[in-house]
């Protein structure tokens, strides 16, 4: 039954549906975090927090993290520039793993520490970088349209 719903043995339909779900989930999480960093805490507060945590170049890295999460998340939700934005997500999550959660377990401890969230978001972003946004994306629609117009020019 699952095979029938996903288009018979056409694995690309299932893959594209999976990429859509992954893209939307990743985008939702990054948008939520970016929203908090930009509109709730504020970028200046994040710069101070980054400085206090010893994160290098806090005046650059904090705004980069906030804006790539918020605006990059919006773009990824629609499947626009997914691979390029994923590189930014990976940089942010690697920074979190190295500077915020070094040596922490993947499972969250009773004290709230743990690197599992940053680890899985980094892995999901790497997946989007490697696989791209899939057919259910504006990138695919625009690329297909441009190729169609070029072949008929």
C-alpha positions in Angstrom: 0.0 0.0 0.0 2.8 2.4 0.8 4.4 1.7 -2.5 1.1 2.5 -4.3 0.7 5.8 -2.4 4.2 6.9 -3.2 3.9 6.2 -6.9 4.4 2.5 -7.4 8.1 1.6 -7.7 9.0 5.1 -8.7 11.5 5.7 -5.9 12.1 9.3 -7.1 8.5 10.3 -6.0 9.1 8.9 -2.5 12.5 10.5 -2.4 11.2 13.9 -3.4 8.4 13.6 -0.9 10.9 12.7 1.8 13.1 15.7 0.8 10.1 18.0 1.0 9.3 16.8 4.5 12.9 17.1 5.6 13.2 20.5 4.0 10.0 21.8 5.7 11.0 20.3 9.1 14.6 21.8 8.9 13.1 25.1 7.8 10.6 25.2 10.6 13.2 24.7 13.3 15.7 27.2 11.8 13.0 29.8 11.3 11.8 29.4 14.9 15.4 29.8 16.2 16.2 32.7 13.9 12.9 34.5 14.8 13.9 34.3 18.5 17.4 35.5 17.7 16.3 38.4 15.6 13.0 39.6 17.0 12.9 38.3 20.6 16.4 38.3 22.1 17.7 40.6 19.5 20.9 40.4 17.6 22.8 42.6 20.0 21.9 40.3 22.9 23.1 37.4 20.8 26.4 39.1 20.1 26.9 39.6 23.8 26.0 35.9 24.5 28.5 34.8 21.8 31.2 36.9 23.3 30.5 35.5 26.8 30.6 32.0 25.4 33.9 32.7 23.7 32.6 32.2 20.2 35.1 33.8 17.8 34.1 36.9 15.8 30.9 37.3 17.8 30.0 40.6 16.0 29.9 38.6 12.7 29.0 35.1 13.8 26.0 36.0 15.9 24.2 38.1 13.2 25.2 35.5 10.5 23.6 32.7 12.6 20.5 34.7 13.3 19.8 35.8 9.8 20.8 32.6 8.0 18.4 30.7 10.3 15.5 33.1 9.8 15.8 34.1 6.2 17.6 30.9 5.0 14.9 28.9 6.7 12.2 30.8 4.8 14.1 30.2 1.5 14.6 26.5 2.2 10.9 26.1 3.1 10.1 27.0 -0.5 13.1 25.2 -2.0 15.0 28.3 -3.0 18.8 28.2 -2.9 18.5 25.1 -0.7 22.1 23.8 -1.3 23.7 27.2 -0.7 21.6 27.9 2.4 22.4 24.4 3.7 26.1 25.4 3.8 25.2 28.2 6.1 23.2 25.9 8.3 26.1 23.5 8.5 28.5 26.2 9.5 26.1 27.4 12.3 25.5 23.8 13.6 29.2 23.0 13.4 29.9 26.2 15.4 27.3 25.1 18.0 28.9 21.6 18.2 32.4 23.0 18.6 31.8 26.1 20.7 28.6 25.5 22.6 28.4 21.8 23.1 31.9 20.4 23.0 32.2 17.0 24.6 28.5 16.9 25.5 26.6 13.7 25.0 24.1 13.3 22.2 21.4 12.6 24.7 20.2 15.6 26.7 21.2 15.4 30.3 19.1 16.4 33.3 21.0 19.8 33.3 19.7 20.5 29.8 23.1 20.0 28.1 23.5 17.8 25.1 24.7 18.0 21.5 22.0 15.9 19.9 19.9 18.7 18.5 22.9 20.4 16.8 24.1 17.1 15.6 20.9 16.1 13.9 20.3 19.5 12.4 23.8 19.4 11.0 23.2 16.0 9.5 19.9 17.1 8.1 21.5 20.1 6.5 24.3 17.9 5.0 21.6 15.7 3.5 19.9 18.7 1.9 23.3 19.9 0.6 24.0 16.5 -1.0 20.5 15.7 -2.2 19.2 19.1 -3.1 15.6 20.3 -2.5 13.9 17.6 -4.7 11.3 18.1 -7.3 8.7 19.7 -5.0 10.7 23.0 -4.8 10.8 26.3 -6.6 14.4 25.6 -7.5 13.2 22.6 -9.5 10.3 24.5 -11.1 12.6 27.4 -12.2 15.4 25.2 -13.4 12.9 23.0 -15.4 11.3 26.1 -16.9 14.6 27.6 -17.9 15.8 24.3 -19.5 12.5 24.1 -21.4 12.8 27.7 -22.7 16.5 27.1 -23.6 15.6 24.0 -25.6 12.9 25.8 -27.5 14.9 29.0 -28.2 
